[in-house]
Amino acid sequence: MEKHQPKSVNELTAMRKPLRNANIEHKQKLSALDKLALWITTHVGTMGFFFVIFIWTVIWLSWNSLGPKEQRFDPFPAFVLWLFISNMIQIFLMPLIMIGQNLQSNHAEIRAEADFDVNTKAEREIEAILMHLENQNKIMMDILEKLDKKP
């Protein structure tokens, strides 16, 4: 019966993949357009942005509907154009936000892969430690048996 020898620390070290920072790797792979899509996704998807657009629209429509006629800069029916433009902005933002979400999802996958590598490394090292402990236990038991046999 062949004994299974535990791997040495040097053997375990040689098997290691270098640790990597998934966040840095992800940022290095992003193009300028990817960074823009992420910036838009991060900033447009906030309540602050929603309130800015909402308040701007209320002020725009209120002024051009209720303000003095000579000071209205966009009188009826022009504010209908504003609503059309705001709908166009939404139509363009939707795919940009989806692109940003896809990029964020790719980043999450890279982080999960890096976590898996670390967990695999830890599992190997724990297994080696357990095998070393078992080996030491066997050696100690052999020594104790020899001591018990001595008169």
C-alpha positions as CSV (number, residue, x, y, z in Angstrom):
1,M,0.0,0.0,0.0
2,E,1.5,3.3,-1.1
3,K,1.5,6.2,1.4
4,H,0.1,9.5,0.3
5,Q,2.7,12.0,1.3
6,P,1.4,15.5,2.0
7,K,2.7,18.2,-0.3
8,S,5.4,20.4,1.2
9,V,5.0,24.1,1.7
10,N,7.3,24.7,-1.3
11,E,5.2,22.5,-3.5
12,L,2.0,24.3,-2.4
13,T,3.7,27.7,-3.1
14,A,4.7,26.6,-6.5
15,M,1.1,25.6,-7.3
16,R,-0.3,29.0,-6.4
17,K,-1.6,31.3,-8.9
18,P,-0.6,34.9,-8.2
19,L,-3.4,36.8,-6.4
20,R,-5.1,39.4,-8.5
21,N,-7.2,42.4,-7.8
22,A,-10.4,41.9,-9.9
23,N,-11.3,45.6,-9.5
24,I,-8.1,46.8,-11.0
25,E,-8.2,44.2,-13.8
26,H,-11.8,45.3,-14.7
27,K,-10.9,49.0,-14.7
28,Q,-7.9,48.4,-17.0
29,K,-10.0,46.6,-19.6
30,L,-12.6,49.4,-19.9
31,S,-12.5,51.7,-23.0
32,A,-13.4,55.4,-22.7
33,L,-16.9,54.6,-24.0
34,D,-17.3,51.9,-21.4
35,K,-16.3,54.3,-18.7
36,L,-18.8,56.8,-20.0
37,A,-21.6,54.2,-20.0
38,L,-20.7,53.3,-16.4
39,W,-20.6,56.9,-15.3
40,I,-24.0,57.5,-16.9
41,T,-25.4,54.3,-15.3
42,T,-24.0,55.3,-11.9
43,H,-25.2,58.9,-12.0
44,V,-28.5,58.7,-14.0
45,G,-29.8,55.8,-11.8
46,T,-30.0,58.0,-8.7
47,M,-32.9,59.8,-7.0
48,G,-30.9,63.0,-7.3
49,F,-30.9,62.9,-11.1
50,F,-34.6,62.1,-11.0
51,F,-35.3,65.1,-8.9
52,V,-33.2,67.4,-11.1
53,I,-35.1,66.3,-14.2
54,F,-38.5,66.4,-12.5
55,I,-37.9,69.9,-11.0
56,W,-36.5,71.2,-14.3
57,T,-39.5,69.9,-16.2
58,V,-42.0,71.4,-13.7
59,I,-40.2,74.8,-13.8
60,W,-40.0,74.7,-17.6
61,L,-43.6,73.8,-18.1
62,S,-44.9,76.2,-15.4
63,W,-42.9,79.2,-16.7
64,N,-43.9,78.6,-20.3
65,S,-47.6,78.0,-19.3
66,L,-48.2,80.5,-16.5
67,G,-45.4,83.1,-16.8
68,P,-45.9,86.6,-18.3
69,K,-46.5,86.1,-22.1
70,E,-43.7,88.4,-23.1
71,Q,-41.2,86.6,-21.0
72,R,-42.1,83.0,-22.0
73,F,-39.2,81.6,-23.9
74,D,-40.9,78.5,-25.1
75,P,-44.7,79.2,-25.3
76,F,-47.3,76.7,-26.2
77,P,-47.1,74.4,-28.4
78,A,-43.3,74.5,-28.0
79,F,-43.3,72.7,-24.6
80,V,-44.7,69.7,-26.5
81,L,-41.4,69.7,-28.2
82,W,-39.7,69.6,-24.8
83,L,-41.8,66.6,-23.8
84,F,-40.7,64.9,-27.1
85,I,-37.1,65.7,-26.5
86,S,-37.3,64.4,-22.9
87,N,-38.8,61.1,-24.3
88,M,-35.9,60.9,-26.8
89,I,-33.5,61.3,-23.9
90,Q,-35.1,58.4,-22.1
91,I,-35.0,56.3,-25.2
92,F,-31.2,57.0,-25.5
93,L,-30.5,56.5,-21.8
94,M,-32.2,53.1,-21.6
95,P,-29.6,51.3,-23.8
96,L,-26.7,53.2,-22.2
97,I,-27.9,52.1,-18.7
98,M,-28.2,48.5,-19.9
99,I,-24.7,48.6,-21.3
100,G,-23.5,49.9,-17.9
101,Q,-25.4,47.2,-16.2
102,N,-23.8,44.6,-18.4
103,L,-20.3,46.0,-17.7
104,Q,-21.1,45.9,-13.9
105,S,-22.3,42.3,-14.4
106,N,-19.0,41.4,-16.1
107,H,-17.1,42.9,-13.2
108,A,-19.1,40.8,-10.7
109,E,-18.2,37.7,-12.7
110,I,-14.5,38.6,-12.6
111,R,-14.7,39.2,-8.8
112,A,-16.5,35.8,-8.4
113,E,-13.8,34.1,-10.4
114,A,-11.1,35.7,-8.3
115,D,-12.9,34.6,-5.1
116,F,-13.1,31.1,-6.5
117,D,-9.3,31.1,-7.1
118,V,-8.7,32.2,-3.5
119,N,-11.0,29.6,-2.1
120,T,-9.4,26.9,-4.2
121,K,-6.0,27.9,-2.9
122,A,-7.2,27.9,0.7
123,E,-8.8,24.5,0.3
124,R,-5.5,23.0,-1.0
125,E,-3.6,24.6,1.8
126,I,-6.1,23.3,4.4
127,E,-5.9,19.9,2.9
128,A,-2.1,19.9,3.1
129,I,-2.2,21.1,6.7
130,L,-4.7,18.3,7.6
131,M,-2.5,15.7,5.8
132,H,0.6,17.0,7.7
133,L,-1.3,16.7,11.0
134,E,-2.4,13.2,10.2
135,N,1.2,12.3,9.3
136,Q,2.5,13.8,12.5
137,N,-0.3,12.0,14.5
138,K,0.8,8.7,12.9
139,I,4.4,9.3,13.7
140,M,3.6,10.2,17.3
141,M,1.4,7.1,17.7
142,D,4.3,5.0,16.3
143,I,6.7,6.5,18.8
144,L,4.2,5.9,21.7
145,E,3.8,2.3,20.6
146,K,7.5,1.8,20.6
147,L,7.8,3.5,24.1
148,D,5.0,1.2,25.4
149,K,6.9,-1.9,24.1
150,K,10.1,-1.0,25.9
151,P,10.5,-2.8,29.3
